[in-house]
Amino acid sequence: MKFFSLIIFVLIVTFSTTTFAAPIPLRGVIEGFYGTPWSFEQRADLMIFCRRHNLNAYIYAPKDDLYHRDKWREPYPAEKISQLQNLVNAAKVNGVKFIFAVSPGQDLNYKGKRGESDFNLMMQKLETMYQLGVRDFAIFFDDLKDDKGNHNEDGKLQAEFINKIQAELRKNHRDIGQILTVPTEYYRADMLKSNGKIKSYTEDFATTLDKKIVVLYTGDAVVCDGISQESLAQVNQIFDRQVGVWWNYPVNDYLTAKLALGAIENLPTSNVHAIFFNPMNQPLLSRIALATGADYANNPAIYNSQDAWNKAIDEQFGELAPAMKIFAAHSRHMENSWAKVGQNDAPDFETLAYLAVNSAQQNRNYDCDPLLLEISIMESAAQDLLNKLPENILAECKPQLEQFQRIAQADRLALDCLQNKNLNPKLLELRTEIKNHEVEAILSEKSALKFIDDVIDLLR
């Protein structure tokens, strides 16, 4: 009987520690992208989404809100104040912490009369938001470098400014929540010299900043593949606190023609104090990745990105989920000269395409039926989504769906050319048509699109 009780006890402990691990304390969405900010109606809908997915925080920090960044000294007009009030109320109703952010670093004065004036203007702005019901605030100093990647910011002065803001807020109000910040050197590689030592800016900022203030960073780079436990531990050590993560996925402001429709992945499984996901300009389609991020944030230890991705699309698209999974699988990976993140686009298609081209190069027989089936599925998915998606979602992805349709059509013709060992001029025309639309729509660059180019290069 004792042995049986011991087994039950071990099972209960094991189940509780693995299945019901504690969520990341501060978890949510940061509207921190460049480009047209979301509407207040879209933000209010996000609050409902956050409640349903147990996300408990939202940071208001749209880069192209003039009063957030370029005209930070100026008060919001009455109409905007009314909209912000409604949004704060919506956040409260849904149990979401509304964090109001200001980015004053481009022209902030720290000393003398101008410094005193800027401090007072900042306090007036934050006090206005306090009167609307905001209790959590953020002061951001990111993206202050010149075209060559250099900056002349003073980490000590920045940290002292934030400390002073925090002290004044807490002196005036007993119910102030958390204060957050992002330094100018906000990713790990930028915090360190080539010899591995901490740069003077980061050291000054870290040692001066009050320990109660939450620091957010973006990982090893601005946009990167993931964050290891070792990387997180090093940054925690640099700042002598548990830092939070500003995760730049699914944001697409640096690659606006492509949609980031994959899952959140490759993040630490423990010791994360805060996580904020930066979404796309497209609020509805952002919810695929955001839903997976919510699953991660609520239980990092057992998070499975593929399971979360399938669940998110099933819940959001119902009978169109199978078609959306095909389309989304071809539009997950985001990469340019300085950014790389997200699962590979359509890896199964990529493998089949590679085998087909490689077999043709080696003059070996190859069964192309599996690849032809993949292409047929692509064509069917594109048609179903174009015909049946709700208008508000279709408005966010119509150019990409039409491009997907063109690529599938060209893939079919490319496969036919490969089998006949003859380059049909129509394929070149289709490839030109695809290229002409790449300004507005990109997807599957290393998979379905690459197959077209590989066949053309082989047969030309």
C-alpha positions as CSV (number, residue, x, y, z in Angstrom):
1,M,0.0,0.0,0.0
2,K,2.9,2.4,0.9
3,F,4.6,1.5,-2.4
4,F,1.4,2.2,-4.4
5,S,1.0,5.5,-2.6
6,L,4.6,6.4,-3.4
7,I,4.0,5.7,-7.1
8,I,0.9,7.9,-7.1
9,F,2.8,10.7,-5.3
10,V,5.6,10.6,-7.9
11,L,3.1,10.7,-10.8
12,I,1.3,13.6,-9.3
13,V,4.5,15.6,-8.7
14,T,5.9,14.7,-12.2
15,F,2.6,15.7,-13.9
16,S,2.2,18.9,-12.0
17,T,5.7,20.1,-12.6
18,T,5.8,19.3,-16.4
19,T,2.2,20.0,-17.4
20,F,1.4,22.9,-15.2
21,A,4.7,24.8,-15.1
22,A,4.4,28.5,-14.2
23,P,3.8,30.9,-17.1
24,I,6.1,33.7,-17.9
25,P,5.0,36.5,-15.5
26,L,4.7,39.3,-18.0
27,R,3.6,38.1,-21.4
28,G,1.9,39.8,-24.3
29,V,2.1,41.9,-27.4
30,I,4.1,45.0,-28.2
31,E,2.8,47.2,-31.0
32,G,6.3,48.3,-31.9
33,F,6.6,48.1,-35.7
34,Y,7.2,50.8,-38.3
35,G,4.5,51.6,-40.8
36,T,0.9,52.4,-40.5
37,P,-0.2,51.9,-36.9
38,W,-3.2,49.7,-36.1
39,S,-6.5,51.3,-35.6
40,F,-8.0,51.6,-32.1
41,E,-10.7,49.2,-33.1
42,Q,-8.0,46.6,-34.1
43,R,-6.2,47.2,-30.8
44,A,-9.4,46.7,-28.8
45,D,-10.0,43.4,-30.6
46,L,-6.5,42.4,-29.7
47,M,-7.4,42.9,-26.0
48,I,-10.1,40.2,-26.4
49,F,-7.6,37.9,-28.1
50,C,-5.1,38.4,-25.3
51,R,-7.7,37.5,-22.7
52,R,-8.7,34.4,-24.6
53,H,-5.1,33.3,-24.8
54,N,-4.1,34.2,-21.3
55,L,-1.7,37.0,-22.4
56,N,-1.7,39.7,-19.7
57,A,0.1,42.7,-21.1
58,Y,0.1,45.0,-24.1
59,I,2.7,47.7,-24.9
60,Y,1.6,50.7,-26.8
61,A,4.6,51.8,-28.8
62,P,3.8,52.2,-32.5
63,K,6.9,53.7,-34.2
64,D,4.9,55.9,-36.6
65,D,2.6,57.4,-34.0
66,L,4.1,60.9,-34.1
67,Y,3.3,61.6,-30.4
68,H,5.1,58.4,-29.4
69,R,8.5,59.3,-31.0
70,D,9.0,62.2,-33.3
71,K,6.7,64.6,-31.5
72,W,6.9,63.0,-28.1
73,R,6.9,66.4,-26.3
74,E,3.5,67.3,-27.7
75,P,0.4,66.2,-25.9
76,Y,-2.0,63.9,-27.7
77,P,-5.0,65.7,-29.3
78,A,-8.3,65.4,-27.6
79,E,-9.6,62.8,-30.2
80,K,-6.6,60.6,-29.6
81,I,-6.9,60.9,-25.8
82,S,-10.5,59.7,-26.1
83,Q,-9.4,56.7,-28.2
84,L,-6.6,55.9,-25.8
85,Q,-9.1,56.1,-22.9
86,N,-11.3,53.6,-24.6
87,L,-8.4,51.3,-25.3
88,V,-7.2,51.5,-21.7
89,N,-10.7,50.6,-20.6
90,A,-10.8,47.7,-23.1
91,A,-7.5,46.4,-21.7
92,K,-8.8,46.6,-18.1
93,V,-12.1,44.8,-18.9
94,N,-10.0,42.0,-20.5
95,G,-7.5,41.7,-17.7
96,V,-4.6,43.1,-19.8
97,K,-2.0,45.4,-18.4
98,F,-1.8,48.4,-20.6
99,I,1.8,49.7,-20.8
100,F,2.2,53.1,-22.3
101,A,5.6,53.7,-24.0
102,V,7.4,56.8,-25.2
103,S,10.6,56.9,-27.3
104,P,12.2,60.3,-26.7
105,G,15.8,59.4,-27.5
106,Q,16.2,61.1,-30.9
107,D,16.3,64.6,-29.4
108,L,16.0,64.2,-25.6
109,N,17.9,66.8,-23.5
110,Y,19.4,65.5,-20.2
111,K,21.1,68.6,-18.6
112,G,20.4,72.2,-17.9
113,K,17.2,74.1,-18.4
114,R,16.4,72.1,-21.6
115,G,16.9,68.9,-19.7
116,E,14.6,70.1,-16.9
117,S,12.0,71.2,-19.5
118,D,12.1,67.8,-21.2
119,F,11.8,65.9,-18.0
120,N,8.7,68.0,-17.1
121,L,7.2,67.5,-20.5
122,M,7.7,63.8,-20.2
123,M,6.1,63.8,-16.7
124,Q,3.1,65.7,-18.1
125,K,2.6,63.1,-20.8
126,L,2.8,60.2,-18.4
127,E,0.6,62.0,-15.9
128,T,-2.1,62.4,-18.6
129,M,-1.9,58.7,-19.2
130,Y,-2.1,58.0,-15.5
131,Q,-5.4,59.9,-15.4
132,L,-6.7,57.6,-18.1
133,G,-6.0,54.6,-15.9
134,V,-2.5,53.6,-17.0
135,R,-0.3,52.3,-14.2
136,D,2.6,50.8,-16.2
137,F,5.0,52.8,-18.4
138,A,8.0,52.3,-20.7
139,I,10.8,54.6,-21.9
140,F,12.5,53.3,-25.0
141,F,15.9,54.2,-26.4
142,D,16.1,51.8,-29.3
143,D,16.9,52.6,-33.0
144,L,19.1,55.6,-32.4
145,K,22.0,54.7,-34.6
146,D,23.1,56.4,-37.8
147,D,23.3,54.8,-41.2
148,K,26.6,53.3,-40.4
149,G,25.3,51.6,-37.2
150,N,27.1,54.0,-34.8
151,H,25.6,56.0,-31.9
152,N,26.8,58.5,-29.4
153,E,24.3,57.8,-26.7
154,D,25.3,58.1,-23.0
155,G,24.1,55.1,-21.1
156,K,24.5,56.7,-17.7
157,L,22.4,59.7,-18.6
158,Q,19.7,57.6,-20.2
159,A,19.5,55.3,-17.1
160,E,19.5,58.3,-14.8
161,F,16.6,59.8,-16.7
162,I,14.6,56.6,-16.4
163,N,15.4,56.3,-12.7
164,K,14.2,59.9,-12.2
165,I,11.0,59.2,-14.1
166,Q,10.3,56.2,-12.0
167,A,11.1,58.0,-8.7
168,E,8.8,60.9,-9.6
169,L,6.0,58.6,-10.7
170,R,6.2,56.6,-7.5
171,K,6.4,59.7,-5.4
172,N,3.2,61.1,-6.9
173,H,1.3,57.8,-7.0
174,R,1.4,54.8,-4.7
175,D,-0.1,52.4,-7.3
176,I,2.4,52.7,-10.1
177,G,3.1,49.2,-11.6
178,Q,6.2,48.3,-13.6
179,I,8.6,50.5,-15.6
180,L,10.2,49.0,-18.7
181,T,12.9,50.2,-21.0
182,V,14.9,49.2,-24.1
183,P,18.5,50.4,-24.3
184,T,20.2,51.7,-27.4
185,E,22.4,48.6,-27.5
186,Y,19.4,46.2,-27.3
187,Y,20.7,42.9,-28.7
188,R,23.4,40.8,-27.3
189,A,26.0,41.0,-30.1
190,D,25.7,44.8,-29.9
191,M,26.4,44.9,-26.2
192,L,29.8,43.2,-26.5
193,K,33.1,44.1,-28.1
194,S,34.9,41.8,-30.4
195,N,36.9,40.5,-27.5
196,G,33.8,39.6,-25.6
197,K,34.0,42.4,-23.0
198,I,30.9,44.6,-22.4
199,K,30.8,47.9,-24.3
200,S,31.0,51.0,-22.2
201,Y,27.5,52.2,-23.1
202,T,25.9,49.0,-22.0
203,E,28.0,48.8,-18.8
204,D,27.1,52.4,-17.8
205,F,23.4,51.8,-18.6
206,A,23.2,48.5,-16.8
207,T,25.1,49.6,-13.6
208,T,23.2,52.9,-13.3
209,L,19.6,51.6,-14.0
210,D,17.5,50.9,-11.0
211,K,17.1,47.2,-10.4
212,K,13.3,47.4,-10.3
213,I,13.2,48.5,-14.0
214,V,12.5,45.8,-16.5
215,V,15.0,45.7,-19.5
216,L,13.9,44.2,-22.8
217,Y,16.3,42.9,-25.4
218,T,15.7,41.2,-28.8
219,G,18.1,38.3,-28.6
220,D,21.5,37.9,-30.2
221,A,20.5,40.2,-33.1
222,V,17.7,42.6,-33.9
223,V,15.9,39.7,-35.6
224,C,17.4,36.3,-35.0
225,D,16.8,32.5,-35.1
226,G,16.3,32.1,-31.4
227,I,17.6,32.7,-27.9
228,S,19.5,30.1,-26.1
229,Q,19.5,29.6,-22.3
230,E,23.2,30.6,-22.3
231,S,22.6,33.8,-24.2
232,L,19.8,34.8,-21.9
233,A,21.9,34.0,-18.8
234,Q,24.7,36.2,-20.2
235,V,22.4,39.2,-20.7
236,N,20.9,38.6,-17.3
237,Q,24.4,38.8,-15.9
238,I,25.2,42.0,-17.8
239,F,22.1,43.8,-16.4
240,D,22.2,42.1,-13.0
241,R,18.5,41.2,-13.3
242,Q,16.2,38.9,-15.2
243,V,15.7,40.7,-18.5
244,G,12.6,40.4,-20.7
245,V,12.4,39.6,-24.4
246,W,11.1,41.8,-27.2
247,W,10.7,39.1,-29.8
248,N,10.6,40.3,-33.4
249,Y,8.3,37.7,-34.9
250,P,5.9,37.9,-36.7
251,V,6.8,41.6,-37.4
252,N,7.4,42.2,-41.1
253,D,8.1,45.9,-41.3
254,Y,11.6,45.1,-42.8
255,L,10.2,42.7,-45.4
256,T,6.7,44.1,-46.0
257,A,5.9,42.0,-49.1
258,K,6.0,38.8,-47.0
259,L,3.7,37.5,-44.3
260,A,5.2,35.8,-41.3
261,L,2.6,33.0,-40.8
262,G,4.7,30.5,-38.8
263,A,5.0,29.6,-35.1
264,I,7.1,31.1,-32.4
265,E,10.1,28.9,-31.8
266,N,13.6,28.5,-30.3
267,L,13.1,30.5,-27.2
268,P,14.3,29.7,-23.7
269,T,12.4,27.2,-21.6
270,S,13.0,28.8,-18.3
271,N,14.1,32.0,-16.4
272,V,12.3,34.4,-18.8
273,H,10.8,37.3,-16.8
274,A,8.8,38.9,-19.6
275,I,8.1,38.2,-23.3
276,F,6.5,40.6,-25.8
277,F,5.8,39.6,-29.4
278,N,6.0,42.3,-32.0
279,P,3.3,41.7,-34.6
280,M,2.9,42.5,-38.3
281,N,1.1,45.4,-39.8
282,Q,-1.6,42.9,-40.5
283,P,-3.4,42.4,-37.2
284,L,-5.6,39.4,-38.1
285,L,-2.9,37.3,-39.7
286,S,-0.5,38.1,-36.9
287,R,-2.8,36.0,-34.7
288,I,-1.4,32.8,-36.0
289,A,2.1,33.5,-34.6
290,L,0.7,35.3,-31.6
291,A,-1.5,32.3,-30.6
292,T,1.6,30.1,-30.7
293,G,3.5,32.7,-28.7
294,A,0.7,32.6,-26.1
295,D,1.1,28.8,-25.8
296,Y,4.8,29.2,-25.4
297,A,4.5,32.0,-22.8
298,N,2.0,30.0,-20.7
299,N,4.2,26.9,-20.5
300,P,7.6,27.3,-22.0
301,A,8.8,23.9,-20.6
302,I,6.5,21.8,-22.7
303,Y,5.8,24.1,-25.7
304,N,5.7,22.3,-29.1
305,S,5.8,24.8,-32.0
306,Q,4.3,22.5,-34.6
307,D,1.4,21.5,-32.3
308,A,0.8,25.1,-31.4
309,W,0.8,26.2,-35.0
310,N,-1.7,23.5,-36.1
311,K,-3.9,24.3,-33.2
312,A,-3.8,28.1,-33.9
313,I,-4.8,27.7,-37.5
314,D,-7.5,25.1,-36.7
315,E,-9.1,27.5,-34.2
316,Q,-8.8,30.6,-36.3
317,F,-9.8,29.2,-39.8
318,G,-12.2,26.3,-39.2
319,E,-13.0,24.5,-42.4
320,L,-10.4,26.6,-44.2
321,A,-7.7,25.5,-41.9
322,P,-6.3,22.8,-44.3
323,A,-5.9,25.4,-47.1
324,M,-4.5,28.0,-44.7
325,K,-1.9,25.5,-43.5
326,I,-0.7,24.9,-47.0
327,F,-0.4,28.7,-47.7
328,A,1.1,29.5,-44.4
329,A,3.7,26.8,-44.7
330,H,5.0,28.6,-47.7
331,S,5.2,31.9,-45.9
332,R,7.0,31.5,-42.5
333,H,10.7,32.2,-42.9
334,M,11.8,35.9,-42.7
335,E,15.3,36.7,-44.0
336,N,17.3,39.5,-45.5
337,S,20.9,40.7,-45.2
338,W,20.6,41.3,-41.4
339,A,17.5,39.3,-40.2
340,K,16.8,35.6,-40.1
341,V,13.9,34.0,-38.2
342,G,11.1,31.5,-38.6
343,Q,10.7,28.0,-39.7
344,N,11.8,27.1,-43.2
345,D,9.1,27.5,-45.9
346,A,7.5,24.3,-47.1
347,P,10.4,21.9,-46.3
348,D,8.6,18.9,-47.7
349,F,8.1,20.7,-51.1
350,E,11.7,21.8,-51.0
351,T,13.0,18.3,-50.6
352,L,10.8,16.9,-53.4
353,A,11.8,19.7,-55.7
354,Y,15.5,19.2,-54.9
355,L,15.2,15.5,-55.7
356,A,13.4,16.1,-59.0
357,V,16.0,18.6,-60.2
358,N,19.0,16.6,-58.9
359,S,17.6,13.5,-60.7
360,A,17.2,15.4,-63.9
361,Q,20.8,16.7,-63.6
362,Q,22.1,13.1,-63.1
363,N,19.8,11.7,-65.9
364,R,18.2,9.4,-63.4
365,N,14.5,8.4,-63.4
366,Y,12.5,10.0,-60.6
367,D,8.8,9.6,-59.6
368,C,7.4,13.1,-59.8
369,D,3.9,12.2,-58.7
370,P,4.5,13.3,-55.1
371,L,5.7,16.7,-56.3
372,L,2.8,17.0,-58.7
373,L,0.4,16.3,-55.8
374,E,2.1,19.0,-53.7
375,I,1.6,21.5,-56.6
376,S,-2.1,20.4,-57.0
377,I,-2.7,21.0,-53.3
378,M,-1.1,24.4,-53.5
379,E,-3.4,25.4,-56.4
380,S,-6.5,24.1,-54.6
381,A,-5.5,25.9,-51.4
382,A,-4.9,29.3,-53.1
383,Q,-8.3,29.0,-54.9
384,D,-10.2,28.1,-51.8
385,L,-8.7,30.9,-49.8
386,L,-9.2,33.5,-52.5
387,N,-12.9,32.5,-52.8
388,K,-13.8,31.8,-49.2
389,L,-11.7,33.8,-46.8
390,P,-13.7,36.5,-44.9
391,E,-13.1,39.9,-46.5
392,N,-11.2,41.4,-43.6
393,I,-8.7,38.6,-43.6
394,L,-8.5,38.5,-47.4
395,A,-7.7,42.2,-47.4
396,E,-4.5,41.4,-45.5
397,C,-3.2,38.7,-47.8
398,K,-4.8,38.9,-51.3
399,P,-1.5,40.0,-53.1
400,Q,0.3,37.1,-51.5
401,L,-2.4,34.6,-52.3
402,E,-2.5,35.7,-55.9
403,Q,1.3,35.4,-56.0
404,F,1.0,31.9,-54.5
405,Q,-1.4,31.0,-57.3
406,R,1.1,32.2,-59.9
407,I,3.9,30.3,-58.3
408,A,1.9,27.1,-58.2
409,Q,1.0,27.5,-61.8
410,A,4.6,28.0,-62.7
411,D,5.7,25.1,-60.6
412,R,3.3,22.8,-62.6
413,L,4.7,24.0,-65.9
414,A,8.3,23.8,-64.5
415,L,7.7,20.1,-63.6
416,D,6.3,19.5,-67.1
417,C,9.4,21.1,-68.6
418,L,11.7,19.0,-66.4
419,Q,10.0,15.8,-67.4
420,N,10.1,16.7,-71.1
421,K,13.7,18.1,-70.8
422,N,12.5,21.2,-72.7
423,L,12.2,24.8,-71.5
424,N,8.7,26.1,-72.5
425,P,8.9,29.9,-73.2
426,K,5.6,30.2,-71.3
427,L,7.6,29.4,-68.1
428,L,9.8,32.3,-68.6
429,E,6.8,34.6,-69.1
430,L,5.3,33.3,-65.9
431,R,8.5,33.8,-64.0
432,T,8.6,37.4,-65.2
433,E,5.1,37.9,-64.1
434,I,6.0,36.6,-60.7
435,K,9.0,38.9,-60.5
436,N,6.8,41.9,-61.4
437,H,4.7,41.3,-58.4
438,E,7.5,40.7,-55.9
439,V,7.4,44.3,-54.7
440,E,4.1,43.5,-53.1
441,A,4.2,39.8,-52.5
442,I,7.0,37.3,-51.7
443,L,6.7,33.8,-50.4
444,S,8.5,30.4,-50.6
445,E,11.7,31.9,-51.9
446,K,13.8,28.8,-51.1
447,S,11.2,26.3,-51.9
448,A,8.4,26.6,-54.5
449,L,9.9,29.7,-56.1
450,K,13.4,28.2,-56.1
451,F,12.1,25.2,-58.0
452,I,11.1,27.4,-60.9
453,D,14.4,29.1,-61.0
454,D,16.3,25.8,-60.7
455,V,14.4,24.3,-63.6
456,I,15.0,27.4,-65.8
457,D,18.7,27.4,-65.0
458,L,19.0,23.7,-65.8
459,L,17.2,23.8,-69.1
460,R,18.1,27.2,-70.4
